[in-house]
Amino acid sequence: MPDAVSLIVRLLAPCKTLSIEERTGAIAFRMQGATERSEFSLTCLLHHPDAAHVLTIAEQAVAEQLCEGRTLVQIASQRGVSTNTVKSQVRQIFRKLNVESRVALARKLCP
């Protein structure tokens, strides 16, 4: 593995950083460089180990309403978004909190 590490260091040393962006629990950055053979760009996302448990403000609001027993349609209507948006947020909540059901979510979050 040291060979792989030294190769990565050699590739990235002359790279130009194109952008750095903070995301929830992570930092994304894009770099551009070149080797003797070709040019390349590299996009990386660095996650904080504890970041999986960080919910966005919107996800926190949806999670609270799920704990109150509201349906996806009720949550979407109350929040003024589509049901598909709420479904997507619920998937993210489940993924971030490593749960697979509303019951598991309630056990983890709700008083």
Backbone as CSV, one residue per row, in Angstrom:
resi,resn,N_x,N_y,N_z,CA_x,CA_y,CA_z,C_x,C_y,C_z
1,MET,0.797,-1.211,0.000,0.000,0.000,0.000,0.839,1.275,0.000
2,PRO,2.019,1.302,0.556,2.810,2.536,0.502,3.032,3.031,-0.920
3,ASP,3.118,2.126,-1.882,3.290,2.553,-3.270,2.090,3.366,-3.742
4,ALA,0.889,2.939,-3.374,-0.324,3.664,-3.752,-0.333,5.050,-3.109
5,VAL,0.061,5.117,-1.864,0.089,6.405,-1.164,1.080,7.348,-1.834
6,SER,2.268,6.860,-2.137,3.264,7.739,-2.773,2.806,8.169,-4.162
7,LEU,2.115,7.287,-4.888,1.589,7.654,-6.206,0.548,8.766,-6.077
8,ILE,-0.356,8.643,-5.104,-1.383,9.665,-4.890,-0.737,10.997,-4.516
9,VAL,0.247,10.955,-3.650,0.944,12.182,-3.247,1.610,12.829,-4.455
10,ARG,2.260,12.032,-5.302,2.911,12.585,-6.500,1.896,13.181,-7.465
11,LEU,0.723,12.530,-7.601,-0.305,13.043,-8.503,-0.906,14.347,-8.005
12,LEU,-1.170,14.416,-6.696,-1.890,15.566,-6.157,-1.001,16.774,-5.853
13,ALA,0.284,16.564,-5.682,1.178,17.667,-5.323,1.079,18.851,-6.288
14,PRO,1.109,18.634,-7.605,1.051,19.787,-8.511,-0.372,20.215,-8.876
15,CYS,-1.370,19.635,-8.248,-2.764,19.922,-8.622,-3.183,21.330,-8.212
16,LYS,-4.115,21.838,-8.961,-4.721,23.133,-8.668,-6.099,22.871,-8.062
17,THR,-6.402,23.481,-6.927,-7.710,23.333,-6.307,-8.686,24.263,-7.010
18,LEU,-9.767,23.679,-7.548,-10.753,24.464,-8.285,-11.861,24.990,-7.387
19,SER,-12.286,24.151,-6.436,-13.362,24.596,-5.546,-13.339,23.798,-4.254
20,ILE,-13.800,24.443,-3.196,-13.976,23.799,-1.896,-15.346,24.224,-1.402
21,GLU,-16.126,23.247,-0.945,-17.501,23.535,-0.539,-17.819,22.777,0.742
22,GLU,-18.365,23.482,1.713,-18.805,22.814,2.942,-20.184,22.239,2.721
23,ARG,-20.363,21.009,3.148,-21.661,20.354,3.096,-21.963,19.858,4.491
24,THR,-23.174,19.396,4.703,-23.544,18.901,6.025,-22.652,17.729,6.390
25,GLY,-21.800,17.936,7.382,-20.943,16.869,7.866,-19.810,16.482,6.940
26,ALA,-19.529,17.291,5.934,-18.480,16.926,4.984,-17.906,18.175,4.312
27,ILE,-16.789,17.967,3.665,-16.183,18.998,2.831,-15.944,18.375,1.459
28,ALA,-16.396,19.056,0.422,-16.181,18.589,-0.942,-15.150,19.494,-1.595
29,PHE,-14.223,18.889,-2.334,-13.276,19.722,-3.068,-12.984,19.102,-4.428
30,ARG,-12.673,19.966,-5.368,-12.391,19.538,-6.737,-11.014,20.057,-7.118
31,MET,-10.223,19.164,-7.676,-8.858,19.511,-8.061,-8.644,19.164,-9.530
32,GLN,-7.670,19.824,-10.124,-7.329,19.567,-11.516,-5.816,19.429,-11.606
33,GLY,-5.373,18.484,-12.412,-3.947,18.269,-12.575,-3.645,17.617,-13.904
34,ALA,-2.407,17.230,-14.076,-2.003,16.581,-15.320,-0.838,15.636,-15.045
35,THR,-0.811,14.577,-15.825,0.335,13.675,-15.823,1.018,13.827,-17.172
36,GLU,2.062,13.036,-17.398,2.730,13.090,-18.701,1.778,12.670,-19.809
37,ARG,0.800,11.846,-19.485,-0.094,11.271,-20.488,-1.395,12.029,-20.689
38,SER,-1.953,12.580,-19.611,-3.265,13.222,-19.764,-3.556,14.182,-18.615
39,GLU,-4.584,15.002,-18.840,-5.089,15.878,-17.787,-6.190,15.138,-17.038
40,PHE,-6.426,15.532,-15.796,-7.485,14.896,-15.014,-8.073,15.894,-14.035
41,SER,-9.289,15.576,-13.587,-9.877,16.323,-12.482,-10.340,15.299,-11.462
42,LEU,-10.351,15.711,-10.225,-10.653,14.816,-9.121,-11.608,15.526,-8.180
43,THR,-12.713,14.877,-7.856,-13.658,15.418,-6.890,-13.673,14.497,-5.683
44,CYS,-13.480,15.061,-4.507,-13.437,14.278,-3.269,-14.460,14.814,-2.277
45,LEU,-15.001,13.917,-1.486,-15.922,14.276,-0.421,-15.381,13.668,0.859
46,LEU,-14.987,14.511,1.790,-14.446,14.052,3.064,-15.525,14.156,4.132
47,HIS,-15.892,13.018,4.693,-16.930,12.971,5.721,-16.302,12.955,7.097
48,HIS,-16.919,13.660,8.005,-16.535,13.571,9.406,-17.135,12.273,9.938
49,PRO,-16.400,11.495,10.740,-16.919,10.204,11.211,-18.259,10.299,11.933
50,ASP,-18.499,11.386,12.634,-19.758,11.538,13.366,-20.824,12.241,12.547
51,ALA,-20.524,12.606,11.327,-21.428,13.403,10.514,-22.662,12.644,10.054
52,ALA,-22.606,11.324,10.072,-23.750,10.542,9.613,-24.980,10.829,10.471
53,HIS,-24.770,11.329,11.674,-25.886,11.590,12.574,-26.363,13.031,12.510
54,VAL,-25.781,13.833,11.643,-26.150,15.234,11.535,-27.273,15.382,10.512
55,LEU,-28.406,15.861,10.970,-29.542,16.096,10.086,-29.605,17.577,9.735
56,THR,-30.039,17.863,8.511,-30.274,19.253,8.132,-31.490,19.760,8.901
57,ILE,-31.709,21.063,8.851,-32.865,21.645,9.539,-34.159,21.058,8.989
58,ALA,-34.241,20.919,7.668,-35.439,20.348,7.043,-35.635,18.894,7.473
59,GLU,-34.543,18.125,7.503,-34.635,16.723,7.929,-35.049,16.609,9.388
60,GLN,-34.558,17.524,10.230,-34.962,17.516,11.646,-36.459,17.752,11.773
61,ALA,-36.982,18.713,10.998,-38.413,19.009,11.043,-39.231,17.819,10.578
62,VAL,-38.797,17.167,9.511,-39.513,15.988,9.008,-39.445,14.862,10.029
63,ALA,-38.282,14.650,10.615,-38.130,13.588,11.612,-39.061,13.815,12.807
64,GLU,-39.165,15.060,13.250,-40.069,15.368,14.365,-41.510,15.034,14.013
65,GLN,-41.907,15.376,12.786,-43.279,15.097,12.373,-43.517,13.602,12.200
66,LEU,-42.509,12.875,11.755,-42.637,11.420,11.678,-42.846,10.841,13.073
67,CYS,-42.111,11.371,14.039,-42.252,10.902,15.426,-43.639,11.210,15.987
68,GLU,-44.265,12.266,15.465,-45.621,12.618,15.896,-46.678,11.765,15.199
69,GLY,-46.247,10.917,14.263,-47.168,10.005,13.599,-47.815,10.538,12.338
70,ARG,-47.316,11.642,11.818,-47.903,12.210,10.602,-47.511,11.399,9.370
71,THR,-48.373,11.415,8.364,-48.094,10.726,7.101,-47.213,11.605,6.226
72,LEU,-46.661,11.002,5.174,-45.832,11.763,4.244,-46.643,12.871,3.573
73,VAL,-47.885,12.570,3.224,-48.752,13.561,2.581,-49.024,14.725,3.533
74,GLN,-49.295,14.432,4.794,-49.536,15.483,5.782,-48.296,16.360,5.970
75,ILE,-47.114,15.712,6.038,-45.871,16.463,6.223,-45.616,17.357,5.018
76,ALA,-45.793,16.801,3.821,-45.569,17.579,2.597,-46.501,18.777,2.535
77,SER,-47.763,18.565,2.860,-48.746,19.646,2.825,-48.393,20.737,3.834
78,GLN,-48.035,20.336,5.033,-47.705,21.294,6.085,-46.437,22.076,5.749
79,ARG,-45.466,21.422,5.093,-44.188,22.062,4.772,-44.212,22.792,3.437
80,GLY,-45.258,22.566,2.644,-45.369,23.238,1.353,-44.422,22.684,0.300
81,VAL,-44.150,21.382,0.374,-43.279,20.722,-0.600,-44.000,19.501,-1.160
82,SER,-43.408,18.872,-2.154,-44.040,17.685,-2.739,-43.822,16.463,-1.846
83,THR,-44.669,15.490,-2.041,-44.530,14.229,-1.307,-43.198,13.567,-1.650
84,ASN,-42.766,13.695,-2.908,-41.482,13.113,-3.305,-40.310,13.754,-2.562
85,THR,-40.402,15.048,-2.294,-39.353,15.718,-1.519,-39.287,15.127,-0.115
86,VAL,-40.445,14.938,0.491,-40.487,14.364,1.840,-39.964,12.929,1.816
87,LYS,-40.329,12.154,0.802,-39.827,10.780,0.689,-38.305,10.773,0.630
88,SER,-37.752,11.686,-0.153,-36.297,11.783,-0.273,-35.668,12.151,1.072
89,GLN,-36.279,13.099,1.779,-35.760,13.497,3.089,-35.835,12.342,4.079
90,VAL,-36.910,11.570,4.022,-37.057,10.420,4.929,-35.960,9.391,4.640
91,ARG,-35.677,9.143,3.363,-34.594,8.209,3.012,-33.261,8.693,3.581
92,GLN,-33.007,10.002,3.460,-31.760,10.553,3.998,-31.709,10.435,5.522
93,ILE,-32.817,10.701,6.160,-32.885,10.583,7.625,-32.577,9.150,8.033
94,PHE,-33.233,8.191,7.390,-33.020,6.780,7.714,-31.555,6.399,7.486
95,ARG,-30.987,6.862,6.360,-29.595,6.525,6.051,-28.656,7.124,7.086
96,LYS,-28.843,8.408,7.393,-27.942,9.082,8.325,-28.028,8.508,9.730
97,LEU,-29.218,8.102,10.131,-29.396,7.582,11.491,-29.315,6.060,11.549
98,ASN,-29.079,5.449,10.380,-28.937,4.002,10.284,-30.148,3.271,10.868
99,VAL,-31.329,3.679,10.424,-32.569,3.010,10.807,-33.305,2.597,9.545
100,GLU,-34.224,1.648,9.684,-34.935,1.143,8.506,-36.447,1.308,8.588
101,SER,-36.932,1.906,9.678,-38.380,2.067,9.814,-38.700,3.256,10.707
102,ARG,-39.967,3.657,10.669,-40.414,4.746,11.551,-40.326,4.346,13.011
103,VAL,-40.580,3.090,13.280,-40.500,2.604,14.662,-39.067,2.742,15.176
104,ALA,-38.097,2.309,14.360,-36.696,2.424,14.759,-36.295,3.892,14.912
105,LEU,-36.821,4.747,14.022,-36.544,6.181,14.125,-37.099,6.730,15.436
106,ALA,-38.336,6.367,15.747,-38.968,6.846,16.985,-38.181,6.379,18.211
107,ARG,-37.724,5.159,18.186,-36.931,4.652,19.316,-35.629,5.414,19.485
108,LYS,-35.071,5.838,18.350,-33.780,6.526,18.390,-33.913,8.013,18.737
109,LEU,-34.970,8.666,18.225,-35.080,10.119,18.350,-36.104,10.622,19.322
110,CYS,-37.203,9.958,19.397,-38.364,10.522,20.098,-38.350,10.219,21.582
111,PRO,-38.820,11.188,22.361,-38.866,10.996,23.818,-39.894,9.961,24.227
